[in-house]
């Protein structure tokens, strides 16, 4: 009974552990699934890296013909001189794009904090004042970056809109900034691992708002420069739902990587200056002027590579915005509710399958998570790193549940060992531990073969021996019988003075339990005969054995104070009666008819039909000659 109580306590304990693990993993999933505009802290930043791989699988190489990148590359520097170029040279590049190639709008991804040659600055300022050119400025988001260089421009009035707090800025010189209606910030913030995944879409500085470069470029091109609106975590850059963008509370948003680098048309600045570029590639296109030259340092690490030009980040945002406008569809991101619904489905399956084996529960979790990842890889909705929350929760739950199952299994193995190490040989214990079935301790019916053995002559010997010698002699005599039981992998139930009770067929099922019992009985006789050959006449003994097969109840039949694994039933009683009959008639081994029928080979002889105490009728009894 104490073992049953222990099993019940362990069941309660393991279910309590599972509930706690379910709650812990669910809270973790909720925390991860919340929308955010920045990287996860260690060690959850692994989700960002997994998200990078997911986004890479979604990238398309389909040509982006609406946007052209004009690159001040190494070849352009080699042809027109090292950086910085004169303002006259830059003005010529911008005017060539505007007048000769007739582009739709120009974005200049560089800052001129100091004035240079007057004529070149005037030309750039005139182009900016016309609304055909979007200039850049940047901000510092750390208190250590409190510099104030140049003059900020194109500020928006303060409004209750998610924005990133800035502490300093680097802008264009006053003569250039004062006349520019289109200026956007190009501030970039890398995650702790050095990879740029998010950008500030709106900066707040000294009670004013400053939008990002790409949205400003798009708004100026379309002539929509009215006040910004924001609601439910979205900024409305343009009129209509298709002009919205999802942002976090701090104004940060994930960079919408949609296309591979090779999908964009990149033209060297030297070809523009020389008039070699194809007009058809540039006319009525949005153009971003930037640099990929190593000396200029305008590149960052992204999922596209370790040296991604900054202008490519703006191009990615514009591609996403143009897609939305052309499709005239609102931006849709996989939300918190959808993520938690997937987690609920996974947990529900795990709970409903708790009575099945662990492999089935693991297969269910694997199926749900793989289906979710497959859908994430093909959906047109925005996929943030938070969509991987069910994957993290599943892995954590697997680790916790695996640890709990391991602990429970070890506890069960120890319980089985403690319960049976006094009853069965080591080989049977190993088999029980391998199966690790707690139900084996519960009382149940089983067909077994019972053996009662009694030593004749032991009592007289015990009366003559001193206590110390008697203890040694008793251990030796009982071991003669016990070793035969162990050799045949039987269950030693109990000693009763100079008698022994054992059985075969439980707790481990043995198809040849009858043969094993008979072999053990013959081994006992041989062991006693060998003992008598070397023993003094006054220390010689005899053993009388009774064997019977039948259906009995086996299991833990003890009390809360002592657990005992035993068998109860008619076969037990009959084997004891047969042993007593053997003692009365000086027979070595008497076997019941039910046992004799199950022997593949029987060396027995018919002893006769006898009537046993407590049983009606007679039964055939066999003897070993």
KEKOL-692802 format. One record per residue: x, y, z of N, C-alpha, C in turn. Coordinates in steps of 0.1 Angstrom, whole numbers, plus 5000, padded with zeros to 4 digits. Atoms other than C-alpha are relative to their C-alpha. Layout:
// KEKOL-692802
XYZXYZXYZ/...
// end
This chain:
// KEKOL-692802
500849885000500050005000500950135000/499149885000502950245007500550034986/499549985014504150194971498950074992/501149945007500650274958499850145004/500149864996500550584979501150094994/498949935006503950684966499850034985/500349985014502850634930499050114999/501149905001499750844936500650145003/499349884997501951114952500850054988/499249965011504251114922499150044988/501049965010501251134898499650145002/500449864997500051444916501250104997/498849915001503651584916500350034985/499749985014504151534879499050084993/501049925006500851684870500150155005/499749874995501651984892501150064992/498949955008504952014874499650044986/500449975014503252004840499250135000/500849885000500752274850500950125001/499149894998503552494862500850034988/499249985013505552434830499150064989/500949955010502552504809499850155002/500149864997502052834827501250084997/498749935002505752924826500250024985/499849995015505952854788499050104994/501049915005502753044782500350145003/499549864997503953354800501150044991/498849975009507153334780499550034986/500649985014505153304747499350145000/500749874999502953604758501150124999/499049895000506053814765500750024986/499450005013507753724732499150054989/500949975010504653764712499550154999/500449865000504054124722500850084989/499349925011504954364693501150085006/498949924996508254534696500850064988/499249945011510554754675501549995003/498650014997513854644689500349855002/499650144998515854324694499749945013/500250074987515254064721501350005008/498850014992517654054750500649865000/499450134999520053764754499349925011/499750085011519453474752498949994989/501250015009516153534734500450074986/499749945013518053724706500249894990/500050115010518353374690498850014991/501249985008514753454678500350094989/499749915011516153744658500849944989/499250075010518653524641499249904992/500950095007516053264633499050084991/500949925009513753544620500850054988/499249975011516653654598500049904989/500050115010516753314582498749994993/501350015006513053314577499850114990/500249895010513053654560500949984988/499250035012515953544538499349904990/500850105009513753254525498950074993/501149935007511053514516500550104990/499549895009513353754497499849954985/500250025014512553784460501150074992/499149935009514953864432499350064988/500849935011512054004410500550144999/499549875003513454324394499150115006/500749894995512554644412500350124990/499749905010512154894383499550145004/500549874996510455174402501050095007/499049934992513555264422501349984994/498750025005517055324410501050065010/499049964991520155354431501250054992/498949945007522855594419501249995010/499050044991526055464435501350084998/498749945001529155674442501049895004/499250124997531255354440501550034998/498649995001534955294438500450044986/499749965014534955324400499750154998/500449865002533255664402501150095007/499049934993535855784428501350004992/498850025008538655654406500050104988/500149925012537355854376499950155003/500349864998536256184392500750055013/499249954989538556204422499549955013/500350064987538556094458498950095007/501049934992535856184483500750095011/501349955005534656444492500150074987/500149925013533656574458499650145003/500449864999533156944453498550014999/501549985000529657074458499650024985/500349985014529857174421499849874993/500150135006530456814412498749935005/501250054995527556704434498850064994/501149925007525256974420499849954986/500150055014526156854385499349864999/500650145000525256494394498550015002/501449984997521856604408499250064989/500649935011521056834380499949914987/500050105011521956564355498849905001/501150094997519456334371498650074998/501249935001516756604372499750054986/500249935013517156774338500249904989/499850085012518656514315499249875001/500650144999517256184329498550025005/501449984996513956344342499549905009/500550104990513656124372498850065008/501249964992510556144394500350085012/499649934987512256244426501449945004/498750044996515756234440500150015016/499750004986516756134475501550005002/498649994998520256234486500449955014/499750074987521555994513501450045005/498749954994524356214526499750145005/500249874992524656524548501250094997/499049905002526556844541499950105012/500149914988527057004576500750134999/499249875002529457274563499850044986/500149955013529157504534501349994993/498850015008531557474505500050114990/500149905010531757644472498650064998/501349934999528957904470499249964988/500850035011527857824435499349865001/500550144999527557444441498949995011/501050014989525657494474498750074995/501249945004523257734457499249914990/500750095010522457484429499249895008/500650114992521757204454498850065008/501149944992519657444476498850034991/501149975009517557554446499249874996/500750125004516857194436499249945012/500850044988515857114472498850095003/501149914998513657424474498949974991/501150035010511757304443499249885004/500750124996510656994462500349884992/499650115008512456774437501149915007/498950074994515156674461499849995015/500150024985514956514496501449995006/498850004994517856584518500049915013/499950094989519156384548500550085012/499449964987519856454585500049885009/500050124991520556224614500050045014/500249974986520156204651500849895009/499450084991521856054681499049955011/501050054991519755824703500649975014/499350024987522255804732500450135006/499649874993522956074758501450044997/498649965004526556054748500150064986/500049945014525556164713499250135000/500749874998524456514723500550114991/499549905009526256694694498950074993/500949925007524456974676500750074989/499249955012525957024641499050034989/500949965011524157204613498750055005/501349954996520657314613498949904996/501150095003517557084616499050084991/501049945008514857144591498849904997/501250085003511457014579499449935012/500650054987510256964615498550004999/501550004999506656864621499650045014/500549964987504557004650499849875009/500150114990504456794682498649944999/501350075000501656534682500249875008/499950124992500856224703500249884990/499750115010502555984678501249935005/498850074996505055704686501250054994/498749945006508555854682501149965009/498750034993512155784693500650125005/499449884994513756024717501450014995/498649975005516956184703500650105010/499349914991519656374723501050094992/499149925008521656524694499749984986/500350015014521756574657501250044992/499049965010523956614626499150044988/500849955011522256824599500850084989/499449925010522957024568500350155005/499749864996524457374570498850094997/501349925000521857654574499650054986/500449955014521957794538499349894992/500650115007521057444525498749965007/501150054993518657344552498850105000/501149914998516657664554499050004988/500949995011515157634519499549864996/500450135004514557254519498749955007/501250054994510957144525500049855003/500050144999511856774522501349955006/498850054993514356644547499649895009/500350124991514256304564501349955007/498850054992516556144590500449864995/499450135004518855854582500749935011/499450064988519655754617499849855000/500050155000520555384620500449955014/499650064987520655184652500149854998/499850145001522154834652499649935013/500350084989521054554675501349965007/498750034993523554424701500949914993/499150085008524854174676500650074988/499449925011525754454652499250004987/500850015012522954374627498950105001/501049905001520554644616498749934996/501350075003516954504617498850105001/501049904997514954814629500550144997/499749865002514855184622499050085006/501049904995513255484638499350074989/500849945010510455604617499650155003/500349864996509855924637500850035012/499149964989512256114660499450125007/500449884993511256354687501250065006/498949924995513656624696499650145002/500449864996512956944715498650034996/501549985002509156904712499750014985/500450015014509256854675500349864994/499950135006508956554652500850014987/499250005013511356454624499849864994/500350135006510256174600501349944993/498950075006512555914584500150044985/499649965014514155964550499149954989/500850065011512155714529498650055000/501449955000508655824540500050154995/500049865005509656194534500150004985/499850015015510856104499498749974993/501350055006507555924491499050115001/501049904998505356204506500350124991/499749895008507256474487499749974985/500250045014507056284454498550004997/501550015002503256234458499350135004/500649884996502756584472499150005012/500850024988501256464504500850035013/499149964989502956664532499250065011/500849954989500056724555500449945014/499750054986500056644593499949855001/500050144999500756294603498949965010/501050064992498056074619500549865005/499650134995498555774641498949945009/501050074992496255514657500349855000/499950144998496455164671501349954995/498750055004500155134666500450024986/499749985014500155264630500250154997/499949865005501455584614499550014986/500649985013499555714585500850104992/499249915008502155854561499350064988/500849955012499755894532498549985003/501550024998495955924530499649864996/500550145003494155594531500749895008/499550114992494755264548501349944994/498950055007497355164522501350085003/498849924997499655444534500449995015/499750024986499955314570501249915002/498850094997502955154587499949975015/500050044986503054954619501350045007/498849954992505455104646499849965014/500150034985506255024682499850135007/500349884992505555264710501250105000/498849915000509155404708500350054986/499849955013508755484671500849914991/499250095008510855194659499149904992/500750105008509754954632501049914993/499150095007511254654615500150044985/499849975014512854724582499449894991/500750105008510754554555500849944989/499250065010513254344537499249914991/500850085009511454214506500849954988/499350035012513954204478501549985002/498650024999517454074473500850124994/499249885005520254324466500050014985/499950005015520454214429498750044994/501349965005516754304425500050154996/500149865002517554674425501050044989/499149945010519054874396500950095006/498949924995522355024406500850064988/499249945011524055274383501150085006/498849924994527555414390499750154997/500149855002527555794395500850054988/499249955011530255824369499249984987/500850015013527855694342498950114999/501049895000525255964352500750134996/499349885004527856234350500550004986/499550015014529156114317498849984990/501250025009525556064303500049874993/499950135006526255704296498849915004/501150084995523255564316498850004991/501250015008520155444298498950095006/501149914996517455714300498849925004/501250084997514755454300500049945014/499950064986516055304333499750105011/500149904990515855644351498850094999/501149905002513055844336498749965008/501250024992510055884360500349905011/499750104989511855664386500450085012/499549954988512555734422501549975001/498650025000516255774426500650045014/499349984987518355744458501550014996/498549985002521955884456500749965013/499250044988524355714480501349944996/498650055003527655534482500249865006/499650134995528955174485501549995001/498550005000532655284484500449985015/499550034987534655154513500450125008/499449884993536255484521498950095006/501149914995532855654527499349945012/500550064988531755404553498550005001/501550004999528055424544499449864997/500650135001527255064549499949945014/500350064987525854844577499849854997/500350145000525354484585498549975001/501450045000521954344577499849864996/500250145005520354014567500449984986/499650015014521354104532501549984998/498550025001525054094540500750095010/499349934991527754234561500350144996/499749865006528254544538498850044992/501149965007524854664529500050164999/500149865001524755024516498850065007/501149944993522555254537498950034991/501149965009520655364506499149884997/500850125003519455004501498949985011/501050014990517555024534498850094997/501049915004515655324522499249944988/500650065012514955144489499149885004/500850114995513554844508498750055005/501249944994511055064527499150054988/500749955012510055234494499349894992/500650115007509454904477498749955007/501150044992507154794505498850104999/501049905000505255124505499350014986/500550005014504855124467499149884997/500850125001503554764468498650025006/501349974993500854874493499250094992/500849915008499855164472499449954987/500450065012499654974440498949905002/501050104997497654694456498850065007/501149924993495554954475499449915012/500450084988495554724506500750055012/499449954987496154814542501149905004/498950094995499254684559499449915011/500550104991498454364577501249925006/498950084993500854204603499349895008/500550114992500453874621500050055014/500149934987499153994654500149905012/499950074987499253884690499049895001/501150104998495953704689500349874991/499750115009496953484659501249915006/498950074994500253394676499649915012/500550074988498553294709499049894996/500950115005495953094689500849884996/499150125004498752874675500549945012/499550054988500152834709498949925008/501150074993496752734723499749874993/500250125007496352474696501149905003/498950094996499752324704499849955014/500150054987499052314741498849915002/501250084999495552174736500349854996/499650135005496951884716500949925010/499150064990499651814742499249955012/500850034989497051814770499149884997/500950115004494551584751500849874998/499350125002497351344743500949955012/499150034989498751324778500049855004/500050144996497650964782500749914989/499350075010499450864750501550015003/498650004998503150804746500650144997/499449875002505551094746500350024985/499749985014506451034709498850064993/501249945007502851114698499950145004/500149864996502851434718501150084994/498949935007506251524704499750024985/500449995014504951454669499050114998/501049905001501951674675500650145000/499449874999504051964686500950044988/499249985012506451924657499150034988/500949975011503551914632499450145001/500649864999501952234646501050114997/498949905002505252424646500550004986/499550005014506352314612498950064991/501049945008502952404597500050155002/500049864997503152744614501250074992/498849945007506752804600499850004985/500350005014505652694566499150114995/501049895004502752934566500750145001/499349884999505053214578500950034988/499149995012507353144549499350044987/500749985012504653194524498950115000/501149894998502153454538500550134994/499749865004502053804524499950105011/500049914989501453944558501450035006/498749974994504254114577500349905011/499650114991506153854597501150065009/499049954990507953984628500649895007/499350104992510353804651499149955011/500950044990507453784676499249884995/500850125005505753524653500749875003/499250134997508453274664499749975015/500350034986507053284700499549865002/500450144998505252944696501249904999/498850085001508552794685500850005013/499349994987510352924716499349935011/500850064990507552814738500049854999/499950155002507552464723501349945004/498750054996511252424728500250005015/499949994985511152544764499149895006/500950114994508152314771500649874998/499350135002510052024755501149985010/498950024990513052084777499549985014/500550024986511052124809499249875001/500750124999508751834801500949884999/499050105001511751624791500749985013/499450024987513451694824499149945010/501050064991510251614843499849854997/500250145004509751294824501349925004/498850074996513451194830500049985016/500150014985513051274868499049905004/501150094997509851084869500449854997/499550135004511450784851501049955010/498950044991514450784874499349965014/500750024988512050804904499349865000/500750135002510050514890500949885000/499150115000513050304884500549975014/499650034987514250354919498949945009/501150064992510850274933499849854997/500150145004510749954913501149925006/498850074994514249864925499749975015/500350024985513249924962498949905002/501250094998510049724957500449864997/499850145005511549414940501449955003/498650064999515249384949500149895010/500050114990514349154978499249884995/500950115004512048944957500649934987/499650065013513648884922501450024998/498649995003517048834908500350134992/499749875007518949134892499650004985/500550005014518049024856498650044999/501449975000514349054864499950155004/500049864996514949394881500350094988/499649925012516749524850498850004990/501250005009513749414829498950095005/501049914994511349584852500350154998/499649865001513349904852500050044986/500049975015513649884814498650044996/501449975004509849874811499450125008/500449884991509450134840498550015001/501549994999505750044844499650005015/500449994986504350174877498849915003/501250084998501149974871500249865004/499750144997502949654877499849975015/500250014985502649724915498549985004/501450014997498849744913499549865000/500650145000496949424922499349974987/500650045013495949234891500149855000/500150155002495148874880501149964990/499050065009497848664865500249855002/499750144999498648304858501449985004/498650024995501648194878500149855005/499750134994503247874891500650025014/499549984986503747864929500849885005/499250114995506347664948500250035015/499750004986506447584985501049905003/498950104996509547425000500250015015/499850004986510147315035501249905004/498850084997513347175051499649915012/500350094989512746865072501349975008/498850024992515146805101500650125005/499349884996516047165105499750045014/500449964986514047215138500949935010/499250074990516046945156501450055000/498649955001519347085143500050145007/500149874994518247435154500150005015/500050024985517647315190501449975006/498750044995521147185193501150104998/499049905004523147475178500050125009/500049874993524247785197499550114990/500649905009522748115183500950044988/499149955011525748235163500149894989/499850115010526247895146498649974993/501350025006522447865141499750104989/500349905010522248195122500849974987/499350045012525048085099499449884993/500650125006523547745093498750034993/501349975006520047895087500250074986/499849935013521448135060500549904990/499550105009523347845044498849914995/501150095004520247615044499050074991/501049935008517847875030500650054987/499349965013520447985004500049884990/500150115009520347634990498750004992/501349995007516747684982499950134992/500249875006516948054973500850014987/499249995012519748014948499349944988/500750075010517647774928498950094994/501049915004514848024927500650114991/499449895008517148304915500549954987/499550055013518748084889498949994989/501150025010515348024873499250134999/500649875001514448394876498650005006/501350004993511648344901499950115009/500349894990510048584926500049935013/499950054987511048504961499050085009/501049934993507948594981500450025015/499849994985508848515017500749875005/499650114992510648295042499149985012/500850034988508648125069500749905008/499250094992511047985094501049924991/499250085009512647695075499349974987/500750025013510247715046500150124991/499849895010510247925014498849994991/501149995010507448044991500550094988/499549935012508348154955499049974989/500950025012506448194922500650054987/499549965013507048244885498850054992/501149955009505048444859499650145005/500349874995504948774879501250045009/500749895008505849054880500350014985/499750015015507448974846499349884995/500750115006505348754824501149904994/499150115005507148414817499149894995/500850105007505548184792500349865006/499650134995507447884807500149995015/499949994985506747954843499949865007/500150134994505747594850501349924999/498850075002508947454836501150065009/499049934992511047714855499849955015/500250044986509347614888500449865003/499650144998509947244883501549995000/498650005001513547314873500650055013/499549954987514047514905499849905011/500250104990512547234926501149894999/499050115001514946974911501450065004/498749954996517847214916500150015015/500050004985516847244953500349865005/499750144995516946864957501449974998/498650025003520346854940500950075010/499249934990521647124963500049945014/500150064987520346954994500849875000/499250135000521846614983501550035001/498549965000525246784977500450045014/499749964986525046945012500149885009/500050114991524246615028501249914998/498850085002527246445012501250045009/498849954992529646665032499650045014/500449964987527546735062500049885010/500050114990527746545095498649945001/501350065000524946295100498950085008/501049934992523346515127499650144994/500349875006523246815103499549984985/500650035013521746645072498550035000/501449955001518346775060499449944987/500850045012515646695035499150124996/500949905005513446925014498849944993/501250045006509846865005499350124993/500449895008508347074977498649974994/501250005007504847144964499850104989/500149915011504047304930498650004994/501449995007500747434915500050124992/500249895010499747654886498650045000/501349955000496747874885499950154999/500349865001495148214882499950065014/500049944986495848434913500050154998/499949854999495948804923501450035005/498749964995499448954925500150155000/499849854999500649304935500350035014/499749954987501249514965498849985009/501050044991499249364993500350055014/499549964987500949545021499150115007/500749894993499949825045500850134999/499249875001500950195048501349995007/498850014992503650075072501049914993/499050095006505149805051499449954987/500550055013504849725014500549864998/499650145003504949365003499349964987/500550055013504549214968499849855001/500350144998502848884970498949954991/501050065008500348644955498949945009/501150054992496948544968499049924990/500950085009494748264953500149855003/500250154998493847894951501349934997/498850075003497147804935501050015011/499149984989499047944964499749895011/500450094989497047734989500249854996/499850145004497247414968501549975000/498550034999501047444965500449975014/499650034986501247465003499449875005/500550134996498947165007500849894994/499250105006501046964982501349985007/498850004993504147055001499849925014/500350074987502546935034499849854997/500250145003501446615017501349934997/498750065003504946555004500849975013/499450024987506246595040499549885007/500650114993503746345054500449864994/499750135006504546075028501449994995/498650005003508246155025500350004985/499849985015508046264988500850134999/499249885003510546504974499250114994/500849905008508346684949498749954996/501350045005504646674943499550124992/500449905010503146864914498549994997/501450005003499546964907499849974985/500350045014497746854875500150124990/499949885008497547214862501450044996/498649985004501247244863500549904990/499650115009501846904847499650024986/500649985014499647004817500850104992/499349895007501847304809501549974997/498650035002505147124809500249954986/499750055014506647074774500649865001/499450144998508546774787499849975015/500350044986507346594818500849885005/499350124994509746374839499249945011/500750034988506946324864499249864998/500850124999505046014874498750035007/501349984993501345994885500249955014/500050044986501245994923498749945004/501350054997497545944925499050115000/501049914999494246114929499850035015/500149974986494046304962499050115002/500949894996491646524981500850095009/499249914992493246834995499150085009/500749924990492147035025499650134994/500549875004489947325016499550004985/500450015014489147194980499049894999/501050105002486147004968500649904989/499750105010486646684948501549965002/498750055000489946524940500850054987/499249965012492846614916501249914999/498850085003495646434899501250065006/498849954994498946474917501249924994/498850065007502346394901501250015010/498850004992505646314917501349994992/498850025007509246324907500749885006/499550134995510745974909501450025005/
// end
